Amino acid sequence: MKLRRAPLEDWMRDFYFDTSIDLGSSGVQCWTLAELRGLLDISHEDLDAIAFDDSPSYGGPGLRTALADRFGDGDPDRVMSTHGSTEGIFLVMNALLGPGDEIVVIDPGYHSLWSVAESIGCSIKRWRLRPEDGFTPDLDALRPLITPRTRMVVVNLPNNPTGATLRPEQFDEFLDIVTASGAYLVWDGAFTELTHGTPQLPEPALRYERCLSLGTMSKAYGLPGTRVGWCLGAPDLLARLLPLRDVLTICLSPFTEYIAERAVTHADRLLSIRGAQTARNLRRLTDWADDHADLVSWTPPGGGCTAFPTFHGISDTEQLCRDLGRDYDVLLVPGSGFGHPDRVRLGFGGVEAEFTEGLDRLRRALETRTAPARRTGTRPIEGALAR
Ligand SMILES: Cc1ncc(COP(=O)(O)O)c(C=O)c1O
């Protein structure tokens, strides 16, 4: 298998850990264990009782039940926990696809949603969200892409990086199109619970037997360091993921599965705090974009915590993002990794004071692009963000 390099991950390796202001990540501000213990009623005794044993192949029963209750139909047999949704994507594609299979994938999108299929030897058809439509998904553009040869449809909505999503009636139509084709549906719902004035989309795995639906602790939950994700689907499909799991990760850690179980059980306690924070940052971003309409164009996102703006007069944002990382201590991700070099992925899930300061530094970098950039003073880091 030949995997392409992922420019997004290369960028994160270079700048994520070496900048103190994060305008680039796609998740909300992370929680500390102390905060989680308070919010999720986890006692020292609870933690002390955890044995660092193996966990069952499909995941610990407590976590599977919590996930089935929140996202599924209550049946834990239709849930498998995964090592981040990254493992879910890898398992599902390698279990269900072979060389020459045709897949339809949303574009722009998270790199592994197409690169894993490409490494297997699949032919990739892209369902392109067009900038001129504000990246609104166009079902009329999807329809002709799906043919009797389509083996799998791969979608992430709300979408990283654009923040685009579907209206509920479009979701129904989307599902009708895929269901009628009989193709597998891989639904990456990383941002399902993070919406901005748009209704939360229903769970497609409850309505289509050939759907495998992926979720993660990394985005709305602010817990990427647990490396816990999940896959919802029919038990016979989940069983097909096991042989690969047995050689790849065997199982997850009972410690992080326990934290994830508590987080899912009391999800609303975490989501309400970080959801409100993200909404306030989105208002800041909206005001900033209004105030600097001479510099920036964007479409406000319907979900997730990333936007995908352009800056006037900049056809390739990579140097700007490099300058921001090096001279302004700010992480911003160039759109080249998503096939749109004239854009940036701008994450707004972070620490609020930091976000405001980051936008100000971005303005200065944009205004002084042609002048030598000055290094700005740094402030203490109040929190870390998800990738
Ligand atoms: C849409 C999407 N899917 C999957 C992932 C993988 O995340 P994780 O493995 O942390 O769950 C990411 C990470 O950025 C993502 O944005």
The ligand as an SDF file (V2000), in Angstrom:
LIG
                    3D

 16 16  0  0  0  0  0  0  0  0999 V2000
  -13.4730   15.0530    9.4810 C   0  0  0  0  0  0  0  0  0  0  0  0
  -12.4510   14.3390   10.2940 C   0  0  0  0  0  0  0  0  0  0  0  0
  -12.5040   13.0100   10.3760 N   0  0  0  0  0  0  0  0  0  0  0  0
  -11.6120   12.3240   11.0930 C   0  0  0  0  0  0  0  0  0  0  0  0
  -10.5950   12.9600   11.7580 C   0  0  0  0  0  0  0  0  0  0  0  0
   -9.6370   12.1440   12.5650 C   0  0  0  0  0  0  0  0  0  0  0  0
   -9.7230   12.4770   13.9110 O   0  0  0  0  0  0  0  0  0  0  0  0
   -9.5000   11.4820   15.1130 P   0  0  0  0  0  0  0  0  0  0  0  0
   -8.6860   10.3250   14.6530 O   0  0  0  0  0  0  0  0  0  0  0  0
   -8.7860   12.2890   16.1350 O   0  0  0  0  0  0  0  0  0  0  0  0
  -10.8610   11.0480   15.5630 O   0  0  0  0  0  0  0  0  0  0  0  0
  -10.4800   14.3460   11.6790 C   0  0  0  0  0  0  0  0  0  0  0  0
   -9.3870   15.0680   12.3340 C   0  0  0  0  0  0  0  0  0  0  0  0
   -9.1270   16.2280   12.1220 O   0  0  0  0  0  0  0  0  0  0  0  0
  -11.4380   15.0490   10.9280 C   0  0  0  0  0  0  0  0  0  0  0  0
  -11.4150   16.3850   10.8410 O   0  0  0  0  0  0  0  0  0  0  0  0
  1  2  1  0
  2  3  1  0
  2 15  2  0
  3  4  2  0
  4  5  1  0
  5  6  1  0
  5 12  2  0
  6  7  1  0
  7  8  1  0
  8  9  2  0
  8 10  1  0
  8 11  1  0
 12 13  1  0
 12 15  1  0
 13 14  2  0
 15 16  1  0
M  END
$$$$
